[in-house]
Amino acid sequence: MTPEVRSDLSKLTGYHSAQVDVDVRLNTNESPFALPAAFTERLGEQLHSLDLNRYPDRDATVLRSGIALLHDVDLGEVFAANGSNEVIQTLLLAFGGPGRTALVFEPTYALHSHISKITGTTVVSAERGGDFDLRADHVAEVAREFDPEVLFLCSPNNPTGGTDDPDVVRAALDSTTGLVVVDEAYGQFADTTALDLRSEPGGDRLVISRTFSKTWALAGVRLGYLVAAPGVVAGCQHVALPYHLSALTQAAGTCALEFVAEMENQVAELVRQRESLWSQMAQLDLELWPSRSNFILFRPTTKGGHDVWQDLVERSVLVRDCSSWDRLDDCLRVTIGTSAENTRFLEALKEIL
């Protein structure tokens, strides 16, 4: 007989998004742009020099040094892993676990609570405001009540798109003794970052998580990292599996860091496309939320969200169906694509509505 899954996991479901064969895929917040030809050539050069019969550098020193240089921090303040999800998992293995608590503010990125539960960390959920915003006094009140070992913020927040005011992060640090983790998977699309707060009181407990999947157009590589105090990085290295970051992943990330200007240009273009698409969607029968990310959360006001999602699929356009999620009744989320993809989505949406 097959052994049973742990009883505390038996009711959990995996984190999935629909994989449908369509012309326009705008459901997983990937970059719509192909990698620069120069990047591909440079990566090919690096791959030719790899000894794949040998284990990779366990400490990913070259890659982490490049990330440290990018953010003007020390090598010992950077930890890299297979996507920001493994970064979160590693943090929770080191600083969460049985008898410890993680605090999240819903609705937010589902994997913060999901991975917490997988690691045996108790999850406490608090509510965001009516517009999915967070107030500093509310965060402080909840943080003081539970004093969690790990407090998660997500800025820009997925799936709602808004950013947290720096005072929200300060309030979290002032009101708890644990780690405050700011997930900035979409940070480059916004005009604020918690990285600027690391020198302030409590900054030694501040963790900023980022990914190469979105702005660097490397979703297929699976590479994320965090910037934090050396003690936090040491804790993560203590529980990370040996050689957890492959030589191929390290090479791709190191190569990407040579193309910062190209990345920033793509981000700027996506921000322009986001603002244009939001303005056009605002003229339709939709409820919209401001976004500082590479997606827009919206709710049709004349037709059910899931029905609109299905109608879009029938027109070969795929967006994220959030209509069944808590507090997101009838909501959908569209990733910002190329100009042509955005036009295709908008025309289909207009026809449906």
C-alpha positions, 0 to 999 in steps of 0.5 A: 500500500502507498503510504499516506501523505502527511495529514497536515498536507492532505487537503493542500492543492498545488499551485497551478495556472491553466496551460492551454494552446492559444495564440496569445498567452497572458496568464503567467506574468512572463516577459513577452520579449525574446532574449537579445541575440547577443545574450544567446551568443554570450550564453553559448560561449559560457556553456561551451566552457562548462565542465558538466561532468563536475558539480557546480560551484556550491556557493555560486560565487560568481553569480552572487558576486554579480548580483551583489555588485548590481545592488551595491552590497557584499557577497555575504548578503546575497543568496540565490536559488531555483526561482524566488519560490525556492528562496521562500522555501529555504527561508522558511526551512531556516526560520520557520517550521513547527512551532513558528508562525508566518503572517500574510496579508490576503489576498496576496501571492498564494505560495507564501502561505502554501510553502509555509504550510509545507514546511510545517509553519503555522500561517496567520492571515490578515486582511488587506483594505477594501482597495487591497491596500495596506495601512501601516497602523493595521500592519503594526497592530497585527504584527504586535498581536502575533509577533511572527517569526516571518512576516510576508509583504508583497510589493508590487502585490500579486495578484492585485498589482499595488505597492506598499508604502515604505512606512508599511515596511517600517511598521512591520519592522518596528512591530515584530522581532522576526524577519520581514520578507518583502517579495519584489518579484515585480520590483523593477516595474515599480518606482519604490523598493524596500532595498532602500530601507536596509540601513534603517532601524530593524534593517538587519531583519529585512529580506528582499526577494527577487527573481530573474523570471519577469524582468530578465525574461528568464522564466525558463531558467528558474533563478531567484535571489534574496538580499539580506543580512549575512546572518540570514544568508548563512541560515539559508545556506545552512539548510540549502541542498548541496549543489542546489543551483546548477552550473547551467542556471548559474551561467545564465544568471551571470550572463544576464547581468551583462545585459542590464541596459537591455533589461531596463529598456524592456521594463520601460516598454512594458510599463508604457504598455501597461499604462496604455492598456489600463487607460483603454480598459478603463473605458470598458465595463470593468472594475480596475485596480492600479498596477505597478507591476506587469499585470492588471487585475480587473473585474467585469461588471456585466458578466461573470469573470469565469464566463469572460475567461472562457470566452477569451479562451475561445478567441485564443486569448488566455488570461489568469482566472482568479474568479474563485479566489477569496475576495477576488470574486469574478476577477481576472488578471492579464499579463502585459504583453507586446503591443500586438498581444495587448491589442488582440486581448483588448479587441476580444474583451470588447467583443465579449463585453 
